[in-house]
């Protein structure tokens, strides 16, 4: 009598029910390979398992496991198994694992049957289905956040330079280099020629002190050009009568050298004025004011004031709950 039917009559006599075929198949297990199958069984079933290696060779392991991890049967060096019967205590999915550790393939025949506990589970669907579910995980992490900002006003330049006449043998140019501090968000400047431009600035300073007492009290370096950089009223006024100066704001040393030698050069901004002032957007690094005096007889003195606005962030730490989801394939039965 063939392997997969041998002993069947004794099983029928034992349980008194007609067996239902789940699967009968032949498979090849590759060298150092593994084959796995999943089937579902109903509570009260009797699982009947038959196996044979067709060439009478050993299969390293053959295991039947109730998911998730309850091993119900494990056979080492299996060649033939006849009517191995397992009582199914609850409806569940079972894993059938065939493992080969040899360098040659193993050709295996196997048959799985079930004897239902009653007619109600006679047509139980043993097929195992899969769908994607998502695991949601919550973790708590420390996060830095901006708790406050500290605004700083810095007067980085306050000087007077003399620019010689156009007829001077040493040249009629002057250069003032300055560097913007880190975290500068805006800066402003005031330039003015001779004492009358200095007087105009002092007049604006008096108005700032009178009309903006809160800002003066909060910022020790608050001034007309600080107000201008912050978008407030500066009280500065353009002069219409007096000696003027040509000026350029130049970014790099190469163009400063071109200016000094009278060659064409690139610049950020230029002007010609008795006094002038402006709010400038942030630029990083070193900049230069380049001056040229076109007066043939008289040198001029130029007052240069430069103020920067910096915002220094103040960071704090707080716990933050974060949610992550991970997809995974999950097996299920449709019964």
QUICOR-V78194 format. One record per backbone hydrogen bond with DSSP energy under -0.5 kcal/mol. NH is the residue of the N-H (numbers start at 0). CO is the residue of the C=O. E is the energy in kcal/mol with one decimal. If there is no record, write none. Layout:
BEGIN
((NH & CO & E) (NH & CO & E))
END
This chain:
BEGIN
((4 & 1 & -1.0) (5 & 1 & -1.4) (7 & 4 & -2.0) (10 & 6 & -1.5) (11 & 7 & -2.5) (12 & 8 & -2.3) (13 & 9 & -1.6) (14 & 10 & -2.2) (15 & 11 & -3.0) (19 & 113 & -3.4) (20 & 18 & -0.5) (21 & 111 & -2.8) (22 & 111 & -1.8) (24 & 109 & -2.6) (26 & 107 & -2.7) (28 & 26 & -0.5) (28 & 105 & -3.1) (29 & 27 & -0.7) (31 & 101 & -1.4) (32 & 29 & -2.3) (34 & 97 & -2.5) (36 & 95 & -2.0) (38 & 93 & -2.1) (39 & 125 & -2.5) (40 & 91 & -2.4) (43 & 87 & -2.8) (44 & 41 & -2.3) (45 & 114 & -1.5) (46 & 44 & -0.6) (46 & 85 & -3.1) (47 & 112 & -2.7) (48 & 83 & -2.6) (49 & 110 & -2.3) (50 & 80 & -2.8) (51 & 108 & -2.2) (52 & 78 & -2.8) (53 & 51 & -0.7) (53 & 106 & -2.3) (55 & 52 & -2.1) (58 & 77 & -2.2) (59 & 57 & -0.5) (60 & 98 & -1.8) (61 & 74 & -1.9) (62 & 96 & -2.1) (63 & 72 & -2.7) (64 & 94 & -2.4) (65 & 69 & -3.4) (66 & 64 & -0.6) (66 & 92 & -2.7) (69 & 65 & -2.7) (70 & 68 & -1.0) (71 & 63 & -2.9) (72 & 63 & -1.7) (74 & 61 & -2.7) (76 & 59 & -2.2) (77 & 58 & -2.2) (80 & 50 & -2.8) (82 & 80 & -0.5) (83 & 48 & -2.8) (85 & 46 & -2.4) (87 & 44 & -2.6) (88 & 86 & -0.8) (91 & 40 & -1.8) (93 & 38 & -3.4) (94 & 64 & -3.1) (95 & 36 & -3.0) (96 & 62 & -2.8) (96 & 94 & -0.6) (97 & 34 & -3.0) (98 & 60 & -2.5) (98 & 96 & -0.5) (99 & 32 & -2.8) (105 & 28 & -2.1) (107 & 26 & -3.1) (107 & 105 & -0.6) (108 & 51 & -2.9) (109 & 24 & -2.6) (110 & 49 & -2.2) (111 & 22 & -3.1) (112 & 47 & -2.6) (113 & 19 & -2.2) (114 & 45 & -2.1) (115 & 113 & -0.6) (120 & 117 & -1.1) (121 & 118 & -1.4) (123 & 120 & -1.6) (125 & 123 & -0.7) (128 & 126 & -0.5) (128 & 331 & -2.8) (130 & 329 & -2.2) (132 & 327 & -2.8) (134 & 325 & -2.7) (135 & 133 & -0.5) (136 & 134 & -0.6) (136 & 323 & -3.2) (138 & 321 & -2.4) (140 & 138 & -0.5) (140 & 319 & -2.7) (142 & 317 & -3.0) (144 & 315 & -2.6) (146 & 144 & -0.9) (146 & 313 & -2.3) (147 & 313 & -1.5) (149 & 311 & -2.6) (150 & 148 & -0.6) (151 & 309 & -3.2) (153 & 151 & -0.5) (153 & 307 & -2.3) (155 & 153 & -1.0) (155 & 305 & -1.2) (156 & 305 & -1.6) (158 & 303 & -2.2) (160 & 301 & -2.5) (162 & 299 & -3.0) (163 & 161 & -0.6) (165 & 294 & -2.5) (167 & 164 & -1.2) (170 & 167 & -1.5) (173 & 290 & -1.8) (175 & 288 & -2.7) (176 & 174 & -0.5) (177 & 286 & -2.6) (179 & 284 & -2.2) (183 & 180 & -1.1) (184 & 308 & -3.0) (185 & 308 & -1.2) (186 & 279 & -2.3) (187 & 306 & -2.5) (188 & 277 & -1.7) (189 & 304 & -2.2) (190 & 275 & -2.7) (191 & 302 & -1.6) (192 & 273 & -2.6) (193 & 300 & -3.3) (196 & 192 & -1.0) (196 & 193 & -1.2) (197 & 193 & -1.2) (198 & 194 & -2.6) (199 & 195 & -1.7) (200 & 196 & -1.6) (201 & 197 & -2.1) (202 & 198 & -1.9) (203 & 199 & -1.7) (204 & 200 & -2.0) (205 & 201 & -1.8) (206 & 202 & -1.7) (207 & 203 & -2.2) (208 & 204 & -2.1) (209 & 205 & -1.8) (210 & 206 & -2.9) (211 & 207 & -2.3) (215 & 211 & -2.1) (216 & 212 & -2.4) (217 & 213 & -1.9) (218 & 214 & -2.8) (219 & 217 & -0.5) (221 & 218 & -1.6) (226 & 222 & -2.8) (227 & 223 & -2.0) (228 & 224 & -2.1) (229 & 225 & -1.7) (230 & 227 & -1.2) (231 & 226 & -3.5) (244 & 272 & -1.8) (245 & 291 & -2.0) (246 & 270 & -2.8) (247 & 289 & -2.0) (248 & 268 & -3.1) (249 & 247 & -0.6) (249 & 287 & -2.6) (255 & 251 & -1.7) (256 & 252 & -2.5) (257 & 253 & -1.7) (258 & 254 & -2.2) (259 & 255 & -2.4) (260 & 256 & -1.7) (261 & 258 & -1.4) (262 & 257 & -2.8) (267 & 248 & -3.7) (268 & 248 & -1.0) (270 & 246 & -2.4) (272 & 244 & -1.8) (275 & 190 & -2.7) (277 & 188 & -1.4) (279 & 186 & -4.1) (281 & 184 & -0.9) (286 & 177 & -3.2) (287 & 249 & -1.8) (288 & 175 & -2.9) (289 & 247 & -2.9) (289 & 287 & -0.6) (290 & 173 & -3.2) (291 & 245 & -2.2) (292 & 171 & -2.3) (293 & 291 & -0.6) (299 & 162 & -2.1) (301 & 160 & -3.3) (302 & 191 & -3.0) (302 & 300 & -0.5) (303 & 158 & -3.2) (304 & 189 & -2.5) (305 & 156 & -2.4) (306 & 187 & -2.4) (307 & 153 & -2.9) (308 & 185 & -2.8) (309 & 151 & -2.9) (309 & 307 & -0.5) (310 & 182 & -1.7) (311 & 149 & -2.9) (311 & 309 & -0.5) (312 & 310 & -0.6) (313 & 147 & -3.1) (314 & 312 & -0.6) (315 & 144 & -2.3) (317 & 142 & -2.0) (319 & 140 & -3.2) (321 & 138 & -3.3) (323 & 136 & -2.6) (325 & 134 & -2.2) (327 & 132 & -2.6) (329 & 130 & -3.4) (331 & 128 & -2.7))
END
